[in-house]
Amino acid sequence: MSGGSLAPDAVGPLLTGRLGHPYVYREQCETTQGLLNRSEPEGAVAVADEQTAGRGRLGRVWQAPPGSSILCSTLLRPPPERRIAELALVGGLATAETVEEALDLAAQIKWPNDVMVNRRKVAGVLAEAFDGVVVLGIGINVNQERTALPDADVPAASLRTIDGVVRDRAPLLAALLARLEVRYGDWLEGGLDGIYDGLGSRDFLRGRRITADGAAGIAIGITRTGALEVELDGERRTVEAGEIAYER
């Protein structure tokens, strides 16, 4: 597997915006979520070739072979009155747009933080708040072969298993950070309304049969507050957090 380097000399010349300054790189770490000092300026980015204890939502483990993925975390300083959970959707939209450009295929967002292509998860997002800052972690499966993908509740894919192309990860990471800067700016200016068109059109769960808290129903869609509206037992409800299972 040859996905190129994500070291500073490979990625730095490709960065066109303010995200990625400073750029912290490790060949291996437990998780990029822990690499950034909370005193770093907004836009600092941490990247690793391999995580030994990478994590997703609800304590799940995010594992990938060395050199196969994009594993990055970005430090953000959003206004204190904003809902931190919305940043997972901001990151999800930026990631979906990046994946779409790479594959020339439509990507969808499975609320609250997965990016799907052809009904398989290719990326995930994790927003964690620490003392007034938010560290937004993004993982994209890029060059894994099928046998290297995890066996999970949500079927996984990589960009390579979808179109057979082995990619240089540096341009992909630079494109992701550029997209994230734009979408984060849209969110700062207009909240979720500022990015809602992109979210609503990519809503993976909309209209699907789902199970929430043990009750079966239909997903109506992502709301303009970042929650998920569902119909359970004939009653419409809003789910703010948690796990949604869906029929495949």
C-alpha positions as CSV (number, residue, x, y, z in Angstrom):
1,M,0.0,0.0,0.0
2,S,1.5,3.4,-1.0
3,G,-0.6,6.3,0.0
4,G,2.2,8.8,0.1
5,S,3.4,10.8,3.1
6,L,1.4,13.1,5.4
7,A,4.6,14.6,6.9
8,P,4.8,18.4,7.0
9,D,7.0,18.7,3.9
10,A,4.4,16.8,1.8
11,V,1.3,18.5,3.1
12,G,2.5,22.0,4.0
13,P,2.9,23.3,0.4
14,L,-0.6,22.2,-0.4
15,L,-2.4,24.1,2.4
16,T,-4.1,27.2,1.0
17,G,-6.0,28.4,4.1
18,R,-5.5,29.0,7.8
19,L,-6.3,25.5,8.9
20,G,-3.1,23.4,9.4
21,H,-1.0,26.1,11.1
22,P,0.6,24.8,13.1
23,Y,0.7,21.3,11.7
24,V,1.6,18.6,14.2
25,Y,2.6,15.2,12.7
26,R,3.4,11.8,14.3
27,E,4.0,8.5,12.5
28,Q,2.2,6.8,15.4
29,C,0.2,8.0,18.4
30,E,-2.7,6.8,20.6
31,T,-5.1,9.3,19.1
32,T,-4.8,12.5,17.2
33,Q,-7.4,13.9,19.6
34,G,-4.8,14.1,22.3
35,L,-1.9,15.6,20.3
36,L,-3.0,19.2,20.3
37,N,-2.2,21.5,23.2
38,R,-5.3,23.5,24.3
39,S,-3.3,26.7,24.1
40,E,-2.7,26.2,20.3
41,P,-4.4,28.8,18.0
42,E,-7.6,28.0,16.2
43,G,-6.8,26.0,13.1
44,A,-4.0,23.9,14.6
45,V,-4.1,20.4,13.0
46,A,-2.7,17.1,14.3
47,V,-2.2,14.2,11.9
48,A,-0.9,10.6,12.3
49,D,-0.1,7.8,10.0
50,E,-1.3,5.3,12.6
51,Q,-3.4,5.5,15.8
52,T,-3.1,2.8,18.4
53,A,-6.1,3.9,20.4
54,G,-8.2,5.9,18.0
55,R,-11.7,6.4,19.1
56,G,-15.1,7.2,17.6
57,R,-18.5,7.9,19.2
58,L,-19.7,5.9,22.2
59,G,-16.3,4.6,23.0
60,R,-15.8,2.7,19.8
61,V,-12.3,2.0,18.5
62,W,-11.2,3.5,15.1
63,Q,-8.4,1.2,13.7
64,A,-6.6,1.3,10.4
65,P,-3.3,-0.1,9.0
66,P,-0.4,2.4,9.0
67,G,-0.4,4.7,6.0
68,S,-3.9,3.7,4.8
69,S,-6.1,6.5,6.1
70,I,-6.5,10.2,6.8
71,L,-6.5,10.6,10.6
72,C,-6.6,14.2,11.7
73,S,-7.9,16.5,14.4
74,T,-8.5,20.2,14.2
75,L,-8.6,22.7,17.1
76,L,-11.5,25.1,16.9
77,R,-12.7,27.9,19.2
78,P,-16.4,28.3,18.5
79,P,-18.5,31.0,20.3
80,P,-19.5,29.6,23.7
81,E,-23.2,29.9,23.0
82,R,-23.0,27.5,20.1
83,R,-24.0,23.8,20.4
84,I,-20.8,21.7,20.1
85,A,-22.7,18.7,18.7
86,E,-23.4,20.7,15.5
87,L,-19.7,20.7,14.7
88,A,-19.9,16.9,14.0
89,L,-22.3,17.8,11.2
90,V,-20.1,20.6,10.0
91,G,-17.2,18.2,9.8
92,G,-19.4,15.5,8.2
93,L,-20.5,17.9,5.4
94,A,-16.9,19.0,4.7
95,T,-15.8,15.3,4.6
96,A,-18.7,14.2,2.4
97,E,-17.9,17.0,-0.1
98,T,-14.2,15.9,-0.1
99,V,-15.1,12.3,-0.7
100,E,-17.5,13.2,-3.5
101,E,-14.8,15.2,-5.3
102,A,-12.3,12.3,-4.9
103,L,-14.7,9.6,-6.1
104,D,-17.0,11.5,-8.4
105,L,-19.8,9.7,-6.6
106,A,-22.5,11.0,-4.2
107,A,-21.7,10.7,-0.5
108,Q,-24.3,10.9,2.3
109,I,-24.3,11.8,6.0
110,K,-25.6,9.3,8.5
111,W,-26.7,11.3,11.5
112,P,-24.9,12.2,13.6
113,N,-21.4,11.7,12.3
114,D,-20.8,9.0,9.6
115,V,-20.1,9.6,5.9
116,M,-21.5,6.9,3.6
117,V,-21.0,5.9,0.0
118,N,-23.0,3.1,-1.6
119,R,-24.5,2.3,1.8
120,R,-21.1,1.8,3.4
121,K,-19.2,4.0,5.9
122,V,-16.1,5.6,4.5
123,A,-15.5,8.2,7.2
124,G,-16.4,9.3,10.7
125,V,-16.3,12.5,12.7
126,L,-15.9,13.1,16.5
127,A,-16.3,16.5,18.2
128,E,-14.9,16.8,21.7
129,A,-15.0,19.9,23.9
130,F,-12.1,20.7,26.3
131,D,-12.0,23.9,28.4
132,G,-13.6,26.2,25.8
133,V,-12.1,24.6,22.7
134,V,-13.3,21.9,20.5
135,V,-11.1,19.2,18.9
136,L,-12.8,17.9,15.7
137,G,-11.5,14.5,14.7
138,I,-12.0,13.2,11.2
139,G,-11.0,9.7,9.9
140,I,-11.3,8.7,6.2
141,N,-10.7,5.2,4.9
142,V,-8.6,5.8,1.9
143,N,-6.4,2.9,0.7
144,Q,-7.4,-0.1,2.7
145,E,-8.2,-3.3,0.9
146,R,-11.4,-5.0,1.9
147,T,-9.7,-7.5,4.2
148,A,-8.3,-4.6,6.3
149,L,-11.6,-3.0,7.0
150,P,-13.3,-3.5,10.4
151,D,-16.3,-5.8,10.8
152,A,-18.8,-3.4,12.3
153,D,-22.5,-2.8,12.7
154,V,-22.3,-0.3,9.9
155,P,-20.6,-1.9,6.8
156,A,-17.3,-0.2,6.0
157,A,-15.6,0.7,2.8
158,S,-12.5,2.7,1.7
159,L,-12.2,4.9,-1.3
160,R,-10.0,2.2,-2.8
161,T,-12.6,-0.6,-2.4
162,I,-15.1,1.6,-4.1
163,D,-13.2,2.6,-7.2
164,G,-10.0,0.6,-7.1
165,V,-7.7,3.6,-7.0
166,V,-4.7,3.9,-4.6
167,R,-4.5,7.6,-3.7
168,D,-1.8,10.0,-2.5
169,R,-3.3,11.2,0.8
170,A,-1.6,14.6,1.0
171,P,-3.8,16.3,-1.6
172,L,-6.9,14.7,-0.1
173,L,-6.0,16.0,3.3
174,A,-5.3,19.5,2.0
175,A,-8.7,19.4,0.2
176,L,-10.4,18.3,3.4
177,L,-9.0,21.1,5.4
178,A,-9.9,23.6,2.7
179,R,-13.5,22.3,2.7
180,L,-13.7,22.3,6.5
181,E,-12.5,25.9,6.7
182,V,-15.3,27.0,4.3
183,R,-18.0,25.1,6.1
184,Y,-16.9,26.1,9.5
185,G,-17.0,29.7,8.3
186,D,-20.5,29.2,7.0
187,W,-21.5,27.8,10.4
188,L,-20.0,30.6,12.3
189,E,-21.9,33.1,10.2
190,G,-25.3,31.4,10.0
191,G,-25.4,28.4,12.3
192,L,-26.7,25.2,10.8
193,D,-29.0,27.2,8.5
194,G,-25.8,28.2,6.8
195,I,-25.0,24.7,5.8
196,Y,-28.4,23.0,5.9
197,D,-28.9,22.7,2.2
198,G,-25.8,20.5,2.0
199,L,-26.9,18.5,5.0
200,G,-30.5,17.9,4.0
201,S,-29.6,16.8,0.5
202,R,-27.2,14.2,1.8
203,D,-29.4,12.8,4.7
204,F,-28.7,9.1,4.6
205,L,-31.4,8.1,7.2
206,R,-34.3,10.2,5.7
207,G,-37.2,7.9,5.0
208,R,-35.4,4.7,6.2
209,R,-36.9,2.3,8.8
210,I,-34.9,2.8,12.0
211,T,-34.8,1.8,15.6
212,A,-34.3,4.3,18.3
213,D,-34.2,3.4,22.0
214,G,-35.7,0.0,21.2
215,A,-38.7,1.5,19.3
216,A,-39.1,1.0,15.6
217,G,-40.2,3.7,13.2
218,I,-39.2,5.9,10.3
219,A,-36.5,8.6,10.1
220,I,-38.0,11.9,9.0
221,G,-34.7,13.8,8.7
222,I,-32.1,16.0,10.2
223,T,-33.6,19.2,11.7
224,R,-32.3,22.7,11.5
225,T,-31.1,22.4,15.1
226,G,-29.0,19.3,14.2
227,A,-31.3,16.7,15.9
228,L,-32.9,13.8,14.1
229,E,-36.7,13.9,13.7
230,V,-38.2,10.4,13.8
231,E,-41.7,8.9,13.7
232,L,-42.0,6.1,16.4
233,D,-45.3,4.4,17.0
234,G,-47.2,7.0,15.0
235,E,-45.7,9.9,17.0
236,R,-43.1,12.4,15.8
237,R,-40.2,12.8,18.2
238,T,-36.8,14.6,18.1
239,V,-33.7,12.7,19.0
240,E,-30.9,14.9,20.2
241,A,-28.2,12.2,20.8
242,G,-27.8,8.4,20.8
243,E,-27.5,5.5,18.4
244,I,-29.9,4.9,15.5
245,A,-30.0,1.5,14.0
246,Y,-31.4,1.2,10.4
247,E,-32.7,-1.5,8.2
248,R,-30.2,-2.3,5.4
